Structures are given as C-alpha cells and as structure tokens.
Amino acid sequence: MVDTISLLVSHGLLMLAAWRLLSRRDLDSEEPPVPALRRKKPDA
C-alpha cells in the first residue's frame, strides 16, 4: 500500500512539473535572453 502511494505521489509531482514547464509561453520563444547586469567584483 505504501509503495503504491509513494509511486503515485512521486509520478504525480513529476507530471505536474512537466505540465507547468510545457505550458510556459517562453518555451517556444526565439527572442534573445535579457543580459544580466554586470556587477563589479569587489577587490580581494
């Protein structure tokens, strides 16, 4: 019984994560990424 529940929960969470990732609008976007702000490294 516990094995079945753990399999259902883990696979359910994986399916939820895949569904959330595949439903993103920027998944099929060809736009270049926004460049990150360059920070000056502190002198060591």
C-alpha positions as YAML, in Angstrom:
chain: A
units: angstrom
residues:
- id: 1
  name: MET
  ca: [0.00, 0.00, 0.00]
- id: 2
  name: VAL
  ca: [2.76, 2.42, 0.92]
- id: 3
  name: ASP
  ca: [4.66, 1.58, -2.26]
- id: 4
  name: THR
  ca: [1.63, 2.41, -4.38]
- id: 5
  name: ILE
  ca: [1.07, 5.72, -2.61]
- id: 6
  name: SER
  ca: [4.71, 6.74, -2.92]
- id: 7
  name: LEU
  ca: [4.71, 5.89, -6.64]
- id: 8
  name: LEU
  ca: [1.51, 7.83, -7.23]
- id: 9
  name: VAL
  ca: [2.76, 10.88, -5.34]
- id: 10
  name: SER
  ca: [6.19, 10.95, -6.99]
- id: 11
  name: HIS
  ca: [4.84, 10.40, -10.50]
- id: 12
  name: GLY
  ca: [2.07, 12.91, -9.91]
- id: 13
  name: LEU
  ca: [4.60, 15.55, -8.91]
- id: 14
  name: LEU
  ca: [6.73, 14.78, -11.97]
- id: 15
  name: MET
  ca: [3.69, 15.11, -14.23]
- id: 16
  name: LEU
  ca: [2.74, 18.39, -12.57]
- id: 17
  name: ALA
  ca: [6.26, 19.77, -13.07]
- id: 18
  name: ALA
  ca: [6.32, 18.69, -16.73]
- id: 19
  name: TRP
  ca: [2.87, 20.20, -17.33]
- id: 20
  name: ARG
  ca: [3.93, 23.50, -15.73]
- id: 21
  name: LEU
  ca: [7.14, 23.63, -17.79]
- id: 22
  name: LEU
  ca: [5.42, 22.78, -21.07]
- id: 23
  name: SER
  ca: [2.70, 25.38, -20.55]
- id: 24
  name: ARG
  ca: [5.16, 28.28, -20.32]
- id: 25
  name: ARG
  ca: [4.79, 30.92, -23.02]
- id: 26
  name: ASP
  ca: [8.54, 31.49, -23.33]
- id: 27
  name: LEU
  ca: [9.19, 27.84, -24.14]
- id: 28
  name: ASP
  ca: [8.89, 28.41, -27.90]
- id: 29
  name: SER
  ca: [10.29, 31.94, -27.93]
- id: 30
  name: GLU
  ca: [13.19, 32.77, -30.25]
- id: 31
  name: GLU
  ca: [13.97, 36.10, -28.60]
- id: 32
  name: PRO
  ca: [17.50, 36.53, -27.21]
- id: 33
  name: PRO
  ca: [17.73, 36.41, -23.42]
- id: 34
  name: VAL
  ca: [17.91, 39.65, -21.47]
- id: 35
  name: PRO
  ca: [21.55, 40.21, -20.49]
- id: 36
  name: ALA
  ca: [22.27, 40.10, -16.79]
- id: 37
  name: LEU
  ca: [23.56, 43.23, -15.15]
- id: 38
  name: ARG
  ca: [27.29, 43.12, -14.83]
- id: 39
  name: ARG
  ca: [28.44, 43.66, -11.31]
- id: 40
  name: LYS
  ca: [31.90, 44.77, -10.42]
- id: 41
  name: LYS
  ca: [33.71, 42.18, -8.37]
- id: 42
  name: PRO
  ca: [34.98, 43.53, -5.06]
- id: 43
  name: ASP
  ca: [38.74, 43.78, -4.77]
- id: 44
  name: ALA
  ca: [40.10, 40.84, -2.86]
...
